[in-house]
Each structure stands twice: as structure tokens, then as C-alpha cells.
Amino acid sequence: MAKILGLGGLFFKSADPAATNEWYGRVLGIKVEPWGVVFTPDAAAAHPGAATVFAPFKADTGYFAPSDKEFMFNLMVDDLDGLLARAAEHGVKPLDTILEEVNGRFAHIMDPEGRKIELWEPKPMEEMPDA
């Protein structure tokens, strides 16, 4: 039987795609090509506990605030402190303190167009959390 293998891409509208690409490259260190970014599975596979999550939230959730967008990016990182230091060099500060959870460490930042970004440094989990 046919099955979904995973998330094949994330596509979104931007008022200024070139400026958005430049910001993600400069602030987060993502190697951005004119057509986008490819995150290869081997990078995540090298970090136990890393995974791609697909999860609808209730329409009235406050978790994406202060963004008014209907979605939030979650980017896996290998060094949350290092990435936050890099972002701070470009004037980007986290919205909250680092959150320690069973599946890793989290911090939130905003991109220049008001999209909330959740930065996640995964850690190995003994079992998946209950849904």
C-alpha cells in the first residue's frame, strides 16, 4: 500500500523572497540557493531524537504568537546556544528563554516578515511522547 515517506518541502509566500533568503542565510547560517534550501536526511539522522513533525494545532492556539501567521517553522539545530549567539550578532533575540523539554531544547525567534521560528536542539528520547 502507498504511504507518505515524510515532508518533501515547505513552500511559503514572501513579500521579498530575495531579502528573506538573505536573512535566513545571514542570521541562521542556512545555505540558501535562489530556488530554496535542501536539508538532507543524513544531517538529521546524525542527531538521535531528531524527526520531522506534522501536527495541526487548534485554530485559537497562542503557541504561534506573537506571529499572526497560520503556521510556524520548526528548525532542527545542532547547537542552540551557538545559533542564538549568531542570531544575536545580527540583532535577533529570542522571544523567550530556552525551554527544556523531554525531546530537547527550544527557543523562538521571529523572521523579518513576522513568521515565528522554533529552533529545536533534539535530544534522544527513550520513547515517543504520548499524542
N, C-alpha and C positions, 0 to 999 in steps of 0.2 A: 504494500500500500504506500502511496506517496506521502511524504512527510516534510515538514518545514525543517531546514537544517540550521537556521539561525537568522539573525538580522543581516541582510545583504547590503544595507546602506541606510543613510539618514539624509534626507534631502529637505531643504527648507528655503523659504524666501528671504531675501535680504534687500534692504534699500540700496546698499552699495556692496556688492559681492567682493570687489577688489579690496576695499577697505576692511571688510570682515575677514577675508583671508589673511591680510597683512596683520591684523590684530591677533588672530589665533596663532600665527607664526611667531610674531614678536613676543607676545605676552606668555603664551603657553608652550612655545617651542615646537609646535606641530609643523612638520614639513608639508607645506601646502602647495599643491600644483594648481595651475589655472583651472582645472576641471574638478579639483577637490582633493581629498585625502584618502589613502588606503591604510587601514590598520590591519596588519597581517595577524592571523591567529597565533602564530608562534610567539609573538610578543606577550600576549595574554597568557598563553599556555605555560610560559616560564614563571608565572606567579600563581602559586597554589591559592585557590579560593576565588580567582578571577572568573567572571562569567558575564554573559550578556543577559540583561533582564528586560523583559517586555511586560509592563504592568500598567493597566489603566488605573487611574485614581478617580475618586468621586469628583463630580463637577464642582463642588464647593470646597475642595481641599485648599488649605492655606499653605501647603508644603512648597508650592512653586513661588510664593510671594518672596520678594516684592514684585516679581515679574507678573505681567498680565497676560502672558502667552499661555497657550493651552498645552504646552509641553515643556520639558526641562531636559537638558543634556546631562548625562552622567558619563564622565570620562575616567577610565581607569588610569591610575598613575603608579609609578614605581617608587616615588619619593615625594610624599605630600608636602613635607616641610620644605624641600628643595624647590618644588614647583610654586609654593606660596611665596617663597623668597624671590623667585624670578618674577612673579606677577607684581610683587610689591615694588620691585625696581622700576616698574612701568606704571606705578600709581594705582594698581589694582589691589584692593584689600578684601579679605574675606568678609562675608556678611555676618558670620557667626564664628564662635570658637570651634576648634576641631572637635568633632563628635567621635567618640569611641563606641563602636558597636560590635556585636558578635562577629560580623563579617568584615570588619575593617575600620579604617579611619576616614572621616568625611569632612569636607569644608565646602562652602558655597561662595561663588563669585558671580558677578554679572558681566555679560559682554556689552559692548558699546550700544547695541540695539535693544537692550533690555531683556535678553534671554538669560535665565538663571542656569548656571553650570554647577553641577555637583561633581566635585573632584573626589575620587574614591581610591584609597590605597587598600587593596584587598588583603585579607589575611586568611590562611587556611581555616576551613570550617569542618568540624567533625561530621556534621550532617546539615542538610539544608534547613533553614528556619521554617517553621510552620507557616502555611499560607493564610 
